[in-house]
Amino acid sequence: MRSVRLALAEKGVAHTLVGVDLVKGEHLEGQHLARHPWGKMPAFEHDGNAFYEASAIMRYIDEVFPGPALTPSTPVERARMNQVMSIVESYGYPASITDIFIPRVLVPSLGGQTDEALVEAAKPRAALFLKEIARLLGAGSYFGGASVSLADLHLLPVLTYLRATPEGQALLAATPTIEAWMGRMNERSSVQAVMPAN
Ligand SMILES: N[C@@H](CCC(=O)N[C@@H](CS)C(=O)NCC(=O)O)C(=O)O
């Protein structure tokens, strides 16, 4: 997930990126399974400690490295950040990426056919995802308060990929505050360095 790379970029942490080609199935080979027994990305290592699960890695990065704090200081803002990160993982990612972006964009790019029923069935869940994050953002600038937090960095890649689909574009057009938030995020140098295209 690009959210870990965004956290590293926001903190200015020098790091080595180890390429694992999902299309070639390298994530299911022994070397990667040793890092991540479920065969997923990302996996991370620092100071002899290895972790997987994006949100755990992001929280570690924020705690251990100097640079701007990516976790808000008040309990309410922290809870909001954690809530948004969980929403992304539990509901947003499966609807937006697994059930819309992958069948709509990735599968055809590899010569396959979109499972239209899968995409159609995901649309209400993706719509609820956008509606709910728009409600949680409210009139605020960022999900954890006045400055960027891990929640913003976790959400941005999912919405960037969702926006690459016609379904995502329609949903984002219906949530102008989230569009505006994406515009603010896309101006950040971390996002410009890490995300493939904005
Ligand atoms: N809960 C995991 C989810 C990891 C995940 O689903 N990663 C995707 C890429 S972003 C993946 O590895 N997909 C390959 C596959 O499912 O085969 C996390 O947050 O790290």
The ligand as a MOL file (V3000), in Angstrom:
LIG
                    3D

  0  0  0     0  0            999 V3000
M  V30 BEGIN CTAB
M  V30 COUNTS 20 19 0 0 0
M  V30 BEGIN ATOM
M  V30 1 N -4.8320 -5.4420 5.9960 0
M  V30 2 C -3.7230 -5.3750 5.0710 0
M  V30 3 C -4.2280 -5.4390 3.6370 0
M  V30 4 C -3.1150 -5.6660 2.6820 0
M  V30 5 C -3.5820 -5.8010 1.2350 0
M  V30 6 O -4.7070 -6.2040 0.9350 0
M  V30 7 N -2.6780 -5.4800 0.3110 0
M  V30 8 C -2.9220 -5.6070 -1.1160 0
M  V30 9 C -2.1950 -4.5300 -1.8830 0
M  V30 10 S -2.5020 -2.9100 -1.3050 0
M  V30 11 C -2.3410 -6.8980 -1.6220 0
M  V30 12 O -1.2770 -7.3010 -1.1880 0
M  V30 13 N -3.0050 -7.5510 -2.5790 0
M  V30 14 C -2.5040 -8.7290 -3.2260 0
M  V30 15 C -3.4470 -9.8910 -3.1190 0
M  V30 16 O -4.4620 -9.7850 -2.4100 0
M  V30 17 O -3.1510 -10.8930 -3.7440 0
M  V30 18 C -2.9180 -4.0810 5.3310 0
M  V30 19 O -3.5240 -3.0770 5.6830 0
M  V30 20 O -1.6930 -4.1010 5.1960 0
M  V30 END ATOM
M  V30 BEGIN BOND
M  V30 1 1 1 2
M  V30 2 1 2 3
M  V30 3 1 2 18
M  V30 4 1 3 4
M  V30 5 1 4 5
M  V30 6 2 5 6
M  V30 7 1 5 7
M  V30 8 1 7 8
M  V30 9 1 8 9
M  V30 10 1 8 11
M  V30 11 1 9 10
M  V30 12 2 11 12
M  V30 13 1 11 13
M  V30 14 1 13 14
M  V30 15 1 14 15
M  V30 16 2 15 16
M  V30 17 1 15 17
M  V30 18 2 18 19
M  V30 19 1 18 20
M  V30 END BOND
M  V30 END CTAB
M  END
